[in-house]
Amino acid sequence: MTPHLTSLAVMIPVMGLLIWRRVRSQFGRQPIRRGRMLARIATFVLLGALVAWPGLAHPPLLEGLLAGVLVGVLLGLVGLRLTRFDRRADGSDGYIPNPWIGALLTALLVGRLAWRFLVAMPQLASEPGAYAGPAIGSSPLTMAVFGLLVGYYVAYFSGLLVHHRRFERAQAPWVGGA
């Protein structure tokens, strides 16, 4: 197997696993895991900053990223309003995200990845190792989709943490002196 086909043979199952995990985390009841949410917020902020840095030299890319972040933050706020919190009898807290927003984000991500793959595949098949096509982040549309994900997840997970704290306070029995 040639090197470029080997990398595709590894990349495609890994991408499938990542997409499956993403779909699973967007539907149904999810447990509240504060540490993971904080780590995800930090990761998305760091990734967004790393992607924005080279965009300073190419304003259309930075504009696409910033537009995506703004729309993502708005979508994250809408997602928070549609999220339900619950507490089970065993005391575990959870939330149920809106499945429509999860489906929309997953479809955008899969669609953009599929498009980039379809654009790159003919060049990879014609001349192994000679792919000179556009880099993954060289399109304002790709940057906008990435910014949408960054803005959504930073706003959504930050809001989940804030709303969960409020939910805990509302569920706790009131202890006061009378």
N, C-alpha and C positions, 0 to 999 in steps of 0.2 A: 504494500500500500504506500502510495507516495505521501510525502510529508503534509501537503495541503489537504489531502483527503483524510489523513489521520487526525489532523486538528479539527476537521469538520465532524468526524466520527466521535470525537470527544465533546465538542462544543454543543452539538444538537441534543444529546441526552441530558447534559448539564442544564441547558436552557429549558428543556422540558420539565426537569425536576424543579427548577426555580419557578417556572410558571405554575406548576401544580401546587407548590407550597403557597404561592401568592393567592391563587384561587381559593384554596382551603382557608386562608386567613381572612378572606373577605366575606365569607358566608357563614351564618350560624353564630352561636354563642362563643365568645372569646373570653378567656380569663384575663383579669387585670394583672399585668406583670410590670410593675413600676420600673424596675431595673432595665428590662428589655426596652420599654418605651423610651426611657431616657437615653439608652444607647442608640436606639434608632434615630431619635431626634438629632443627637450629636453626629451620627454617621451621615445623615442626609444634609445637615448644615455643612459638614466638611466636604462632602462630595459636590454640593452646590458651589462652594467657594473654589474648589479645585477646577471645576468646569468653567466657572466664570472668569478665572484668572486669564487664560489665554484669550477669552472673548473680549478682553479690554483692547486688544489689537485689531479686532474685527467687530465693529459696532453692530452689524446685522445679527451676528450670533448672540451677542450680549442682549440685544433687544428681544430676540426670540426667547432666550432663557428668562429674562425678567417678565415678559408677558405671560409665559407659562407659569412662573412662580405666583404672579398676582392672581391668575385664574385658579391656580391650585389652592391658594389660601382661601379664596371665596368658596370653592367647592368643599374644602375642609370644614369651613364654618357651617355650610349647609349640611354636610355629613354629620356634624356634631348635633345639630338640631334634630336630626332624624335617628340618632342613636339612642337605644334604650339601655338602661342599666338595671341590673338585678342582683339579688343576693340569694343564694341557695340556702337550704336548711342547714348545710354543713358550715355555713359562714363564708363560703368562697364568693367573691365578687366577680362579676363579669359584665360584658356589654355585648349588644347585638348591633353590628353595623348595618347600615342600609345596603341591601343587596344590589340595588340599581346603580349606585355610585361605584361599588366594587366591580360590577360587571362592565361599566363604562371605562373605568381606568384599566382593567385587564384587557378589554378589547383594543383600546388605544395602544397599550404597550405591545401586545401580540401583533397587532396590525403594523406598527412601525418596525418592529424587529423582522417581521416577515418581508416587508417591503425592502428593507436594507439587505436582507439575505438574497432576495430575488435580483436585486441590482448587482450585488457582488458575485453571485454564483456563476454567471456566464464568463466573467473575467477570470475567475479562479479556475474554471474548467479549461479555458483556452490556453493559458500559459501558466503552468504551475510555478508558484513563487514570484510571479511578475505582476501581482495585483498592484495597480497604481491608481485605483479608484479613490473616490472621496473618503476621507476619514469619517469615522462614526459620528463625530461631533462637528462636521463641517457644514451642516445644513441648519438654517434657522428653524425649520419645522422640527427636526430631531431635538434641537435645543429646547424648543417650546414644550415638547412632550416630556423631556427630562425635567424641565422647570415645573411643569404641571405636577409631576410626581413628587418633586422636592417640596414644593409649596403645600401640596395636599397633606403629605405625611407629617411635615413639621407642624402645620396648624392643627391637624387632626389629633396627633398624639399629644401635643401640648394641651389642647383642649380636653382630651380624655383625662389627662392627669388632673387638671383643674376641676372638671366636672365630677370626677371620681371622689376627690377630696370633699366636695360639697355633698355628694351622695352619702359618703360615710358620716358626715356631720348630721345629715337629716335622718339617717337610720339609727344613730346612736341614741340611747335613752337619755332624756334630759335629766341632769342631776343639778339641782339647785336648792338653795336654802329658802325656806318660806317662813 
